[in-house]
Amino acid sequence: MNTSTCLTQLKQGQRAKVKSLLATGSMRRRLQEIGLIEGTQVECLQKSPAGDPVAYLIRGAVIALRAEDSATVLVY
């Protein structure tokens, strides 16, 4: 992945690195607290049958994010 895209575009099993966050305020702070900072590797582990939420492996922890939140995370 040479161009940036949002985290929601990752397919199951794909990995990417965080480029930046578009979220603001408390949501931005929450995403940073779970480890979504520039350069962090993220792996899409599993999508729910409805597609929302999605489980990601972030710094050794499995985190489920809603699509509206993961859409604010740019990755490459």
C-alpha positions as CSV (number, residue, x, y, z in Angstrom):
1,M,0.0,0.0,0.0
2,N,1.9,3.1,-1.2
3,T,-1.0,5.5,-1.1
4,S,-3.0,6.3,2.1
5,T,-6.5,4.9,2.6
6,C,-8.7,4.6,5.6
7,L,-8.6,1.7,8.1
8,T,-12.0,0.5,7.0
9,Q,-10.6,-0.4,3.6
10,L,-8.3,-3.2,5.0
11,K,-9.4,-6.7,4.2
12,Q,-9.2,-9.5,6.7
13,G,-5.5,-10.5,7.2
14,Q,-4.1,-7.3,5.7
15,R,-1.7,-5.1,7.6
16,A,-1.0,-1.4,7.3
17,K,0.7,1.4,9.2
18,V,-1.0,4.4,10.7
19,K,-0.3,7.6,8.7
20,S,-2.5,10.1,10.6
21,L,-5.8,10.6,12.4
22,L,-8.6,12.7,11.1
23,A,-10.6,12.4,14.4
24,T,-10.8,15.4,16.7
25,G,-11.5,15.9,20.4
26,S,-12.2,13.0,22.7
27,M,-12.4,10.4,19.9
28,R,-8.9,11.4,18.7
29,R,-7.6,11.0,22.3
30,R,-9.2,7.6,22.6
31,L,-7.7,6.4,19.4
32,Q,-4.3,7.6,20.5
33,E,-4.7,5.9,23.9
34,I,-5.3,2.5,22.3
35,G,-2.1,2.9,20.3
36,L,-3.2,4.4,17.0
37,I,-0.3,6.8,16.5
38,E,1.8,7.4,13.4
39,G,3.8,4.4,12.4
40,T,1.9,1.8,14.4
41,Q,1.2,-1.4,12.5
42,V,-2.4,-2.5,12.5
43,E,-3.8,-5.9,11.3
44,C,-7.4,-6.5,10.3
45,L,-8.3,-9.7,12.1
46,Q,-12.0,-10.3,11.7
47,K,-15.0,-8.5,10.4
48,S,-18.4,-9.1,11.9
49,P,-21.1,-10.6,9.6
50,A,-22.7,-7.2,9.2
51,G,-19.3,-5.6,8.6
52,D,-19.4,-3.4,11.8
53,P,-17.5,-3.6,14.1
54,V,-14.1,-4.9,13.0
55,A,-11.5,-6.5,15.2
56,Y,-7.9,-5.1,14.7
57,L,-4.6,-6.2,16.2
58,I,-3.0,-3.0,17.6
59,R,0.3,-3.3,19.6
60,G,-0.5,-6.8,20.7
61,A,-4.1,-6.1,21.8
62,V,-7.3,-7.0,19.9
63,I,-9.5,-3.9,19.6
64,A,-12.9,-3.7,18.0
65,L,-13.7,-0.4,16.2
66,R,-16.9,0.8,14.7
67,A,-16.7,1.8,11.0
68,E,-17.3,5.5,11.7
69,D,-14.3,5.5,14.0
70,S,-11.9,3.5,11.9
71,A,-12.8,5.7,8.9
72,T,-10.9,8.5,10.6
73,V,-7.7,6.6,10.7
74,L,-5.5,7.0,7.6
75,V,-3.1,4.1,6.8
76,Y,-0.5,3.2,4.2
